[in-house]
Amino acid sequence: MSAEPSMSRHDGLLHVACIMDGNGRWAGARGLPRTEGHTEGEENLARLVRVAVARGIDYLTVFGFSTENWRRPRPEVRHILGLHEKLFGRVAELNELGVRIQWIGRPFDSSEAKTPRYVQRAIRKAINDTASNTGMTLTVAFDYGGRSELVAAVQQARLDPDGVTVDSISRHLYLPDLPPVDVLVRTSGERRVSNFLLWQAAGASIYFTDAPWPDFDAVELDAALRLVTDS
């Protein structure tokens, strides 16, 4: 395992965001159903959280399920929903690591929100049960789309006394306290940002890798972190 890089950070905080792509392709290459790839992807996220904590990352944000992903086949969506319920249920593990979990996505009371109630309950419980942790913050984007977030923020910013400004939009994002992204990771050979954290990642370095998400490991993470290594 390579040595930890020295990183430059926004306001002293290091924020890594990951588009976890390639679970289905990982499974297909092994003759397995796509659902097995999603299961392994969730397990790999648990492994990567431990690595991120060891690397001193302050914020890790992962793209779990987009607003577009609801169009996938229903059995696949059900499987992914169950995996997110499991992910938000890893409270004991997160508490052991001192990790605080939070969620970003369309508000549950929004007319467009689609997060099922049982996943909502798991999200609320995980947030509550890890709220006192002071280590890394793990943010899971679920039922999330960057365009939807910006439209909602601008609609609210229009009501501010100063109107629509950079500051007013920032104040009305889903998670206003989420710091800017330092490095954005995209796995599995794709070269696009897929409507993820469009505002927060405006100045981020981008690390593209051919490795599918289940194979993204400490070596890959260190390579991504070198993009923000002090010169």
N, C-alpha and C positions, 0 to 999 in steps of 0.2 A: 504494500500500500504506500502510495507516494506521500511525501511530506506535505503538511498543510501550507497552502499559499498564503502570502500576506496580502490582504485585500484593502482597497479603497472603498469607502462606504458613504452613503448619504446620511449626514448628521450622525455619523458613528454607527449606523445600523446597516447590516448587510441583508439584502432581500433577494432571494432566488425564487424565480417562478418557473414552473414546469408544465409544458403541454405533454401529457403522458400518452403518446401515440404509439400504435403498433402492436397492441395486445392481440388483435385478431390475426395479424400477419405472423406474429410469433407462434400462435397456436397452429395456424395453417401450415407453417414450415415443418411442424412436428406431427402432422396428421391428426391434430386434436380439434375438437369443436371450438368455436370462437369464445364461448363462455369460459373454457379452461384458460384461455389467454387473459381474460379479464380477472379471473381468480388469481392467477399468478401476478398480474399487475398490481392488485391490491396488496398481496404479500410483499412485493418488491417495494411498494411505498412504505410499508412498515419498516423494512430494512433500511431504506434510504433516510427515513426520519432519524434513525439512530446515527447514521453517518453524518447527517447535517448537524445534529447536536454536537457531535465530536469535532466538527469543523468550525464550530463557533458561529454558525449562521443564525441570525436573529429572526428572520422571517422566511418561511418556506410556504409558497402558495402554489397549489396544484389544481389543474383543470380536471375536475372529476367528471362533470356532465354538463354539456352545453345546452342552450335553448334549442339548438338544432338536433341534438341527439334523440329527442323524443320521436323523430321520424324513423328510427331504427326498428327492426322487427320486434314485435311485442315480447317474445320470449327472451330476447337478448336484453331488452330494457328491464324486464323484471329481474333478471339475473344481476344486472348492474345496480339496480335499486337495493337488492339484498346485500350486495357487497358494500354499498355505502352505509347501510344500517350497521353492518359489521365494523366498518372503519370507524364510525362515530361511537361504536361500542367499545373501542380499545382504550377505555378510560384508565384502567389500572396501569397499562403500559405507558400511556402518556404521562400519568402522574409520576411514575417511577423516573421518567426522563425529565420531569419538570416542564413538560410542553403544554402550552395553552392552545386549545383548538378554537377556531372560529370559522364562520361560514360566510360566503359571499354569493349572492344570487338574487333573483327576483323576490321581493318581499312576499312572505306567505299570504298576506292579505291583498296582494295585487290581483286584479282581475285576470292577468295573464299568467300568474304563477301556476305551476303544475306539480310541485313537490308533494308527494303523497303524505298523508297525515302521519303514518308510522315513521317515515323518514324525518318529518318535521320534529316529532317527539324525540327521536334519537339525536338530532342536531341540538335541540334545546338542552337535553340532558348532558350531552358531552360538553357543551359550552359552560353550563353551570358547574359541572363536576371538575372542570380544569381551570376555572376562572382565577383561582388563587396562585396558579403556577407562574413562575417568574423567569422561566427559561425561554426557549425558542417558541415563537408563535407559528402554528401550522394553520393555514387558511385553506379551506376546501371550497372550491368554486363548484356549486351544484345548481342546476337550472340557471346558469349564468351566460350572459352574452354582453360583450363590451358595448355594442351599439345600444342595446336596451338600457344599460346602465347610464350611458351618456344622455340618451333621450330623457330618461327620468330626472337626471341631474339638471339638465337645461330647463325642463318644465318647472322645476322648483326654483331654480336660480332666477327665472324671469320675475318671480314674486319678491325678490330681494330689493331693498331700497336702491342699491347700486346697479341693479339689473344683471345681465349675463356677463360675467368676467371670469378670468382664470380662477380667482379666489372663490367666487360664489359657486362655480361648478365643482371645485374641489370639495367645498363644504357639504355638497349634496350628493356626493358619490355614495354607493352602498356602504362602504367602510371608509369614512373620511380620514381616519387615523392610519390607514395602511400606507406605509412609506413607499416612495418610488422604487420600482424594480431596478436592481443593479445588473442582473444577468437573467435573460430569458432563455430557457432550454426547450428545444423541440426535438423529440426523438423520432426514429424510424424513417429517416431520409426525407421527410417533407421539409419544404423551405417556405413556410408561411406561418403567420401568427394566429390565424383562425379565430378572429374576433375575441381575443383573450387580453384583458387588462389593457385596452387600447390607450387609455389615459395614463395609467400608472407606469406603463412600460415605454413611454414615448422616448426616453433617453437611454434605454437599456442597451447593453451589449447583448448580442444574440448568439447562442451556441447551438448549431445544428449538428446532429449526429445520426449516422445510419443505424445505430443500435436501437432495436425496439425497446419500449419501456421496460418489459420484464428483465432485460439485460443491462439496463442502465445502472451502473454500480459506482463504487467509490472512485475508481480510476476515471470514469467518465465525468463524475461530478468535479473532481479536481481539475480536469481539463477545462471545464466550463468556468470554474473559479479563476483560472489563470487569465481569463479575459479582463478581469478587474484587479489583477495584481498590480501593486504599485510599481511604477517604473523606476 
